Amino acid sequence: MLIDTLRNQVYRDFEVICVDDWPERSFDEVEETFRSAGLWTARLTRSKPKCFPQLPYSTTNAWNTGFMLARGETILLLTDL
């Protein structure tokens, strides 16, 4: 699971930006999942609106949202489906 991987990191100076587009899941539920694992989230958000909604780029759109919010020099894209 993604959260287990993050929890086991030795290097702890990272921010977690969670772009969650699952409509049935609340941000409170996501935040509690991270908090119970001993992690904090820098940002929780839904994807920015698509420029071309007719195209099926939902994951890419979520990544672009994360890029816009990131403050670090190195970015890792992690996907947990």
Contacts in CASP RR format, 6 or more apart in sequence:
PFRMAT RR
TARGET T0000
AUTHOR 0000-0000-0000
METHOD contacts of the structure
MODEL  1
MLIDTLRNQVYRDFEVICVDDWPERSFDEVEETFRSAGLWTARLTRSKPK
CFPQLPYSTTNAWNTGFMLARGETILLLTDL
1 80 0 8 1.000
2 78 0 8 1.000
2 79 0 8 1.000
2 80 0 8 1.000
3 33 0 8 1.000
3 34 0 8 1.000
3 37 0 8 1.000
3 39 0 8 1.000
3 80 0 8 1.000
4 37 0 8 1.000
5 78 0 8 1.000
6 14 0 8 1.000
6 16 0 8 1.000
6 37 0 8 1.000
6 39 0 8 1.000
6 78 0 8 1.000
7 37 0 8 1.000
7 38 0 8 1.000
7 39 0 8 1.000
15 42 0 8 1.000
15 43 0 8 1.000
15 70 0 8 1.000
15 71 0 8 1.000
15 72 0 8 1.000
16 34 0 8 1.000
16 39 0 8 1.000
16 40 0 8 1.000
16 41 0 8 1.000
16 42 0 8 1.000
17 41 0 8 1.000
17 42 0 8 1.000
17 43 0 8 1.000
17 45 0 8 1.000
17 66 0 8 1.000
17 69 0 8 1.000
17 70 0 8 1.000
18 30 0 8 1.000
18 34 0 8 1.000
18 41 0 8 1.000
18 43 0 8 1.000
18 44 0 8 1.000
18 45 0 8 1.000
19 45 0 8 1.000
19 46 0 8 1.000
19 47 0 8 1.000
19 62 0 8 1.000
19 63 0 8 1.000
19 65 0 8 1.000
19 66 0 8 1.000
20 27 0 8 1.000
20 30 0 8 1.000
20 44 0 8 1.000
20 45 0 8 1.000
20 46 0 8 1.000
21 46 0 8 1.000
21 47 0 8 1.000
21 58 0 8 1.000
21 62 0 8 1.000
27 44 0 8 1.000
30 41 0 8 1.000
30 44 0 8 1.000
31 41 0 8 1.000
31 44 0 8 1.000
34 40 0 8 1.000
34 41 0 8 1.000
42 69 0 8 1.000
42 71 0 8 1.000
43 66 0 8 1.000
43 69 0 8 1.000
45 65 0 8 1.000
45 66 0 8 1.000
45 69 0 8 1.000
46 65 0 8 1.000
47 58 0 8 1.000
47 61 0 8 1.000
47 62 0 8 1.000
47 64 0 8 1.000
47 65 0 8 1.000
48 61 0 8 1.000
48 64 0 8 1.000
48 65 0 8 1.000
48 68 0 8 1.000
50 57 0 8 1.000
50 58 0 8 1.000
50 61 0 8 1.000
59 79 0 8 1.000
63 77 0 8 1.000
67 75 0 8 1.000
END
